[in-house]
């Protein structure tokens, strides 16, 4: 999945790939590379809650598009909010819950 977002006057691009879920992990993991902050991409992990995945599917069936599209947009919103607070550091990790998809 890919997602583009803008924070203030700067544009960002995110490449989001499903990762492996370990047995003890309660979230679906996605590896992400975010470009636009500086010369290279910053890589990290998004932990997507089951409720966010469910809501992405529900919105896709009700409003069109795919669940991946809705999920990518929610991930972009959460990344934009994080970038507003601080620069992304290599190996960042944070949770994407249903609110990022609900607010689209």
N, C-alpha and C positions, 0 to 999 in steps of 0.2 A: 504494500500500500504506500501511497505517497500523499503528502499533505503540504500545502503551502500556507503560510500565515505571515502576518505583518505585525510588528510591534513598533509603535511610533513610526518612524520613517524607514525602518529597516525590514527587509523581506527575508524570510527563512524558508527552507525546504527540508522536509523530514522524510526519510526513507524508513518505513516501519515494516518489520518482518516478524512473523510469529516465531516464538522460541519454544524450547522444550519445557514442559511443565513437569516438575519433579513431584514425587508422591506426596511430600509434606508441604508443598506450596499450594496455598488456597486461591491464588490468583493466576490468570493466564498471563504468561510473560511474553513481551514483545521487545525485540531489540530494535533500537532506533538510532539513526545517525542524523544529526541536525546540522545543516550547513547554513551559512549566512552570518553567523556570529563573529567569525574571524576567518582566517585564510583556509582552515581545514574544517572538516566535520567533527562534531563532538558526539561520541557514542555513549549510549546509556541504555537503561532498561525501563520500560513502562510495565507496571503491574496492573492489569485490567481486571476489575471485579466481575464476578459472574452476573451481577445485576446490570452492569454496563453492557456486557455482551448481549444479554437478554433484551435490553431496551433498544440496542442498535438493530437487532432483528425485528423487533416490534415496529419501530419507526419505519424501517425499510418496507415492511409489508403494508403498513397503513399509508405511508406518504410517498413511496417509490424510492428508487435507488436500491443499492445493496447494503447489507449489514456492514460490509467492509467500508463502504463510503461513509456511513454514519459514524462508524468507529474511528476512521481516519480523521474526520472532522472534529470529533470529541477529543481525540489525542492532540490535534493541533491547538485546540482551545486551551487544553491543560498546559501544553508546552509554552504557548504565548503567555499565559499567566505566570509561569515559572520564570521566563525570560524577563518579565517586568520586574520581578523581585531581585533576581541575581543572574549573573552569567552562568550558563551551564558548564559544569566541570566534567571532565572525562569520568566515565563510569557512574554518572548520576543515575538515580533510581527514585521513582515516585509512583504513586497509585493514581490510576484514572478510574474514577467511580461513575456511577450513573448520572450524577449531576452535570458532568461535562457533555453528555449526550442529550440530556433532558433540556438543557438551556439553548440548544441550537435552534 
